[in-house]
Amino acid sequence: MKIFLLITVSFTITFAVSLKLLITNQETKINSLNEIITIIDLKTDKIKNNFTYDLRPQNLRKINENEFNLMPILHKDIIKKKELFSDE
């Protein structure tokens, strides 16, 4: 009976310790993944902010002047659909 009790107690202690180590290991992995997610979120926020800044009208004008030199379409240059298909 003493041997059975000794085996049961040792098994219970071993099981409890191994379970505690397993839980600690999983918590460490979860914390590591949470840190990675936080870093990725910060990077995406920076990209969104930069994109928003780049699309401001003043910046778009500068980009147009420096790179493309496009001219706006004037209202008198717009061809109406009726005029386009009136010959048919």
C-alpha positions as a printed NumPy array, in Angstrom:
array([[  0.   ,   0.   ,   0.   ],
       [  2.879,   2.349,   0.785],
       [  4.406,   1.709,  -2.633],
       [  1.119,   2.508,  -4.366],
       [  0.81 ,   5.745,  -2.376],
       [  4.422,   6.675,  -3.178],
       [  3.913,   6.018,  -6.899],
       [  0.669,   8.02 ,  -6.929],
       [  2.21 ,  11.005,  -5.145],
       [  5.314,  10.992,  -7.354],
       [  3.168,  10.704, -10.489],
       [  0.964,  13.584,  -9.319],
       [  3.961,  15.806,  -8.573],
       [  5.582,  14.942, -11.914],
       [  2.338,  15.631, -13.751],
       [  1.844,  18.974, -11.974],
       [  5.404,  20.124, -12.696],
       [  5.267,  19.1  , -16.354],
       [  1.895,  20.796, -16.764],
       [  3.247,  23.986, -15.184],
       [  6.258,  23.945, -17.536],
       [  3.996,  23.404, -20.533],
       [  1.757,  26.314, -19.552],
       [  4.753,  28.582, -18.959],
       [  6.189,  27.687, -22.358],
       [  2.888,  28.439, -24.094],
       [  2.54 ,  31.768, -22.276],
       [  6.036,  32.724, -23.413],
       [  5.138,  31.915, -27.018],
       [  1.905,  33.908, -26.745],
       [  3.765,  36.934, -25.372],
       [  6.312,  36.684, -28.168],
       [  3.563,  36.56 , -30.796],
       [  1.778,  39.511, -29.172],
       [  4.981,  41.555, -29.415],
       [  5.318,  40.673, -33.099],
       [  1.685,  41.657, -33.71 ],
       [  2.257,  44.979, -31.953],
       [  5.309,  45.701, -34.103],
       [  3.379,  44.881, -37.283],
       [  0.487,  47.11 , -36.186],
       [  2.874,  50.005, -35.607],
       [  4.42 ,  49.522, -39.042],
       [  1.025,  49.465, -40.754],
       [ -0.016,  52.612, -38.896],
       [  3.133,  54.359, -40.111],
       [  2.444,  53.26 , -43.675],
       [ -1.162,  54.489, -43.453],
       [ -0.021,  57.836, -42.09 ],
       [  2.593,  58.233, -44.816],
       [  0.076,  57.294, -47.482],
       [ -2.431,  59.799, -46.117],
       [  0.225,  62.499, -46.07 ],
       [  1.274,  61.729, -49.639],
       [ -2.284,  62.005, -50.922],
       [ -2.86 ,  65.508, -49.627],
       [ -3.758,  67.886, -52.479],
       [ -0.674,  70.061, -51.928],
       [  1.604,  67.065, -52.201],
       [ -0.212,  65.771, -55.262],
       [  0.305,  69.137, -56.944],
       [  4.015,  69.021, -56.158],
       [  4.289,  65.488, -57.49 ],
       [  2.475,  66.523, -60.65 ],
       [  4.721,  69.543, -61.156],
       [  7.923,  67.598, -60.549],
       [  7.143,  64.315, -62.253],
       [  4.302,  64.467, -64.75 ],
       [  3.54 ,  68.068, -65.602],
       [ -0.092,  67.259, -66.375],
       [ -2.621,  69.981, -67.066],
       [ -6.188,  69.974, -65.767],
       [ -9.054,  69.351, -68.153],
       [-10.906,  72.569, -68.775],
       [-14.659,  72.638, -68.764],
       [-14.841,  73.877, -72.355],
       [-12.749,  70.891, -73.493],
       [-15.199,  68.328, -72.194],
       [-17.048,  66.657, -75.035],
       [-20.632,  65.937, -74.246],
       [-22.047,  62.577, -75.085],
       [-24.79 ,  64.071, -77.255],
       [-22.271,  65.918, -79.401],
       [-20.17 ,  62.826, -79.818],
       [-22.996,  60.642, -81.123],
       [-25.037,  63.263, -82.954],
       [-23.617,  62.275, -86.37 ],
       [-25.135,  58.82 , -86.274]])
